[in-house]
């Protein structure tokens, strides 16, 4: 598994196992056979395509997109929206989503407690 602890400028594509402790200053796309553990920060969108797997422990400042055949577990902080477009999206009870959780297709599980009015 590749470990990245530094800063990456610009967009990247993940196609093998990664453990991100650092930060990415752009969009991150995870494609088939790609596995990403985000323990640092992504300053852009996170897109998980068919066959991609992601677990977010850190921070995402943009939106998350989960496509058909993809899986994402969110346990960190998301500044934008979590959009399920046909994959499996699981939001842990410890997660924070500043935007909305939208399910167009697929299986979305949200374990967070509902906000009190």
C-alpha positions as CSV (number, residue, x, y, z in Angstrom):
1,X,0.0,0.0,0.0
2,X,1.4,3.4,-1.0
3,X,1.5,6.0,1.9
4,X,1.5,9.7,1.0
5,X,2.3,12.1,3.7
6,X,3.2,15.2,1.7
7,X,1.2,17.8,-0.2
8,X,0.0,17.1,-3.7
9,X,-0.9,20.0,-6.0
10,X,-3.6,19.4,-8.6
11,X,-5.9,16.6,-9.5
12,X,-5.0,12.9,-9.1
13,X,-6.4,9.5,-10.1
14,X,-6.1,6.5,-7.7
15,X,-5.9,3.1,-9.3
16,X,-4.2,1.1,-6.6
17,X,-4.2,1.0,-2.7
18,X,-3.3,4.4,-1.1
19,X,-3.1,5.7,2.5
20,X,-3.3,9.5,2.3
21,X,-2.0,11.2,5.5
22,X,-1.1,14.5,3.7
23,X,-3.2,16.7,1.5
24,X,-4.4,17.1,-2.1
25,X,-5.1,20.5,-3.6
26,X,-7.5,19.4,-6.2
27,X,-10.0,16.7,-7.3
28,X,-9.4,13.1,-6.4
29,X,-10.8,10.3,-8.6
30,X,-10.7,6.7,-7.4
31,X,-11.2,4.2,-10.3
32,X,-11.5,0.4,-10.5
33,X,-9.0,-1.5,-8.2
34,X,-8.3,1.8,-6.4
35,X,-8.6,1.8,-2.6
36,X,-8.1,5.1,-0.7
37,X,-7.9,5.7,3.0
38,X,-8.2,9.5,3.6
39,X,-6.6,10.5,6.9
40,X,-5.5,13.9,5.7
41,X,-7.4,16.5,3.6
42,X,-8.7,16.8,0.1
43,X,-9.3,20.4,-1.0
44,X,-11.6,19.6,-3.9
45,X,-14.2,16.9,-4.9
46,X,-13.8,13.2,-4.3
47,X,-15.2,11.0,-7.1
48,X,-15.5,7.2,-6.6
49,X,-16.0,5.4,-9.9
50,X,-17.0,1.8,-10.7
51,X,-14.8,-0.6,-8.6
52,X,-13.4,2.1,-6.4
53,X,-13.3,1.8,-2.6
54,X,-12.8,4.7,-0.1
55,X,-12.9,5.3,3.6
56,X,-12.7,8.9,4.7
57,X,-11.4,9.6,8.2
58,X,-10.1,13.1,7.4
59,X,-11.5,16.2,5.7
60,X,-13.0,16.8,2.3
61,X,-13.8,20.4,1.4
62,X,-15.7,19.7,-1.8
63,X,-18.4,17.2,-2.7
64,X,-18.3,13.4,-2.6
65,X,-19.7,11.5,-5.7
66,X,-20.3,7.7,-5.4
67,X,-21.0,6.1,-8.8
68,X,-22.6,2.7,-9.6
69,X,-20.4,-0.2,-8.4
70,X,-18.4,1.9,-6.0
71,X,-18.3,2.0,-2.2
72,X,-17.5,4.8,0.2
73,X,-17.5,4.9,4.0
74,X,-17.5,8.4,5.5
75,X,-16.3,8.9,9.1
76,X,-14.7,12.4,8.8
77,X,-15.7,15.9,7.9
78,X,-17.3,16.8,4.6
79,X,-17.7,20.5,3.6
80,X,-20.0,19.9,0.7
81,X,-22.7,17.4,-0.4
82,X,-22.5,13.6,-0.4
83,X,-24.1,12.4,-3.6
84,X,-24.9,8.7,-4.3
85,X,-25.3,8.1,-8.0
86,X,-25.7,4.3,-7.8
87,X,-23.1,2.9,-5.4
88,X,-23.0,2.2,-1.7
89,X,-22.6,5.1,0.6
90,X,-22.3,4.6,4.4
91,X,-22.1,7.7,6.7
92,X,-20.8,6.8,10.2
93,X,-22.4,8.2,13.3
94,X,-19.2,10.2,14.0
95,X,-19.2,11.9,10.5
96,X,-20.0,15.5,9.8
97,X,-21.7,16.6,6.5
98,X,-22.0,20.3,6.1
99,X,-24.0,20.0,2.9
100,X,-26.8,17.6,2.0
101,X,-26.9,13.8,1.6
102,X,-28.5,13.1,-1.8
103,X,-29.4,9.6,-3.1
104,X,-30.1,9.5,-6.9
105,X,-29.6,5.7,-7.0
106,X,-27.9,3.0,-4.9
107,X,-27.8,2.2,-1.2
108,X,-27.3,5.0,1.3
109,X,-27.0,4.4,5.0
110,X,-26.8,7.4,7.3
111,X,-26.1,6.5,11.0
112,X,-25.9,10.1,12.2
113,X,-28.5,11.2,14.7
114,X,-31.1,13.5,13.4
115,X,-30.7,17.2,14.2
116,X,-32.9,18.6,16.9
117,X,-35.1,21.6,16.1
